[in-house]
Every structure is written in structure tokens, then in C-alpha cells.
Amino acid sequence: MAQIDAFFKMLKDTGASDLHLASGCQPMLRLNGRLERIKYKVLESEELKALLYEIAPERLVKAFEETGDLDFAYAAPGIGRMRANYFRQERGVSAAFRAIPEAVPSLADLGLPDILGELAMRPKGLVLVTGPTGSGKSTTLAAMVRHAAENRRDHIITIEDPIEFVHASANALINQREVGRDTRSFAAALRGALREDPDIILVGEMRDLETIELALEAAETGHLVLSTLHTVSAAKTIDRIIDVFPGDRQAQIRSALSESLCAVVSQMLFPRADAPGRVLAQEILLANTAVRNLIRENKIFQIFSVLETGKASGMRTLDDALLELLAAGRIDGADAWRNAVNKTRFAAVAPKTPDKAA
């Protein structure tokens, strides 16, 4: 058992989501979205380096020494899997660890809407789950992959950096590839996937132009592609994809995206107001004829109005999701107002400024 496993046991026992170990600081846990210090001594750089290097394979230690950055997954015996990120900073080395549930959750376990199960059964197209870091994108995608694996007799390839949830094949065949270990890059793995007879391709993150272009190509050529972006709304997601490309190619990309996009699910996690833990709010855009036309005609700013009028088909705005959570007493009014798009709908719960209080 590695020395650092004692911290991972604490992470699991407290129900925290993340562990932070930084040179010159006490260890910290993220509990219900907030960092809390562990009653432990300040970690010095060389001491922390010894803890971190004990669980990293030699080839990864060498890569970290050369680059100053490292991502990988670690299975702590009897505790569970961790997503690890090592980095150098002014005081020395630091690391962040994210706890990965041992069992892949189902859509029902997470309380996700039925439409996500329907999207996982689509024969082709592009489905994007977006949101800021730590908003549960990987967990949502894992639940969708589980749903597909249990209900389809197809070939699923995942390309991840690193592999987080380990899937059982169930009815489907699942091959999981890790960037840096099994393949050079997302783009290389995607290029290879098109010759590996896949039905579903999960791309852990669309990081660059080449990966986005290949993902669009895969979606256009009869595959269901699931992926993530660090964007905070459906409209900004579409803008981000198009803006990655040079100006002279953007009309072509708008056309390709309008044909291949199935849905954008944008999500955020909020501290619960009624109990310990966090709760999920999702904006869901489904690519119907109106959405496809707006993308093709470069009228992305009008997509919000389609979201507002598409409730009957399963769409929802983030504001509607926040209002539902607020009405149920599950989130704080200040959090809802702070993250709302149309703040006038949340005027009654807006934080009181000194002027307002007067």
C-alpha cells in the first residue's frame, strides 16, 4: 500500500470529490464544492514528490520531469480509482486528484432526464456534454455509455486522457484507449477509429482543430460521437466549434455542424441548500430543423429563443432548470441569480447590495 493511499481513504470516507496536495501547504479536500484543510502538516516539495512518484509508473515520472505536467489514472487498492494531475508551481510540485466512482452510474442513479438515454441510442450524429471543470461531464457521458452498452449490440470505442470509468462490455463490445499509453493523441486515435468498425466513439475532450474536424467527420459518416467541451451554454458551444476554424472554412464547418449535431447538454453543479452535497442543473438543446437552419445561417444568437419554445420536445434552458431547483428548495437563491441568463426572472432572490438594503 502506497503512503499516499491514506489520503485517498480519507477522500473516500468523507465523500469529498477532490484531493489537493501542494508543496508548502496543508493537504485540502473539496467537500460539497468548497475546499477544506486537512489537519496535517505542511508538505515540503521533496516529501510530496516522494509521495507522488511512488504511485506513478517510471515512464510517467520521466515525462513529468521533462514537461512539468502529467495526467493519469491510479487505482488505490481497496479504495477506488483516482484521476491524477501533477504539475510544477513556484513552491515545487503539486497534484490534484479526482475520485472516480467504482461503479459506472446509470442515468437513473444520477436523476438524468430520459432524453439522454434516447440520445445514447441515436444511430449517428454528434452529442456534446459541456460545462466548466468539475461539473460532472465525464460522469454524465459514462452513464450514457453504460446505457448504450446495456441496450445496443454495437462496438463502442472510448478515447480518454486518462481513462476514468472502466466499462463492462454488457451487450456491446467496448474498447477503451488512453492517450499517451495506447495512442499518441485524440486525433491519432480518432483517425484510427474510423477503420475499426465502431458504432459509437467517445472522445474525452475536443481540444483542438484537428480533433474537432475528425469528430465532425465521424459523425457525418454514420457514427454516434459523444464528447465534451469547456463551454457554459449551448450557443457558446456552437460558437466555440466554429471559431476554432479559419475564417475561410467557417461556412463549410457551419454546414457540417448543422447536419451532424444531435444535441448539446450544458451543465453546472451547485451546492445543495437542503442537504449536504451538490445538485445538477442542465440546459438541453436538441438540434431540430430550426436549430440546424440557425447554425447554417450563422444566427447562433437566436438559439436561446428555440430553447425557450422547445420544452415539449425535451429542451430546457438553464434558467428553467434553476427555477425548478429553486422552487424545490434545493439551491440557494443567490447561486441561482448569479448563474441565471435572464436575471429579471430571479429578481426576488437577487443578493441584496448595500444600496438595495437601504
C-alpha positions, 0 to 999 in steps of 0.5 A: 500500500502506497503512503499516499493511499491514506489520503485517498481513504480519507477522500473516500470516507468523507465523500469529498470529490477532490484531493489537493496536495501542494508543496508548502501547504496543508493537504485540502479536500473539496467537500460539497464544492468548497475546499477544506484543510486537512489537519496535517502538516505542511508538505515540503516539495521533496516529501510530496514528490516522494509521495507522488512518484511512488504511485506513478509508473517510471515512464510517467515520472520521466515525462513529468520531469521533462514537461512539468505536467502529467495526467493519469489514472491510479487505482488505490487498492481497496479504495477506488480509482483516482484521476491524477494531475501533477504539475510544477508551481513556484513552491515545487510540485503539486497534484490534484486528484479526482475520485472516480466512482467504482461503479459506472452510474446509470442515468437513473442513479444520477436523476438524468432526464430520459432524453439522454438515454434516447440520445445514447441510442441515436444511430449517428450524429454528434452529442456534446456534454459541456460545462466548466471543470468539475461539473460532472461531464465525464460522469454524465457521458459514462452513464450514457455509455453504460446505457448504450452498452446495456441496450445496443449490440454495437462496438463502442470505442472510448478515447480518454486522457486518462481513462476514468470509468472502466466499462463492462462490455454488457451487450456491446463490445467496448474498447477503451484507449488512453492517450499517451499509453495506447495512442499518441493523441485524440486525433491519432486515435480518432483517425484510427477509429474510423477503420475499426468498425465502431458504432459509437466513439467517445472522445474525452475532450475536443481540444483542438482543430484537428480533433474537432474536424475528425469528430465532425467527420465521424459523425457525418459518416454514420457514427454516434460521437459523444464528447465534451467541451469547456463551454457554459451554454449551448450557443457558446458551444456552437460558437466555440466549434466554429471559431476554432476554424479559419475564417475561410472554412467557417461556412463549410464547418457551419454546414457540417455542424448543422447536419451532424449535431444531435444535441448539446447538454450544458451543465453546472453543479451547485451546492445543495441548500437542503442537504449536504452535497451538490445538485445538477442543473442542465440546459438541453438543446436538441438540434431540430430543423430550426436549430440546424437552419440557425447554425447554417445561417450563422444566427447562433444568437437566436438559439436561446429563443428555440430553447425557450419554445422547445420544452415539449420536445425535451429542451430546457434552458438553464434558467428553467432548470434553476427555477425548478431547483429553486422552487424545490428548495434545493439551491440557494437563491443567490447561486441561482441569480448569479448563474441565471441568463435572464436575471429579471426572472430571479429578481426576488432572490437577487443578493441584496447590495448595500444600496438595495438594503437601504 
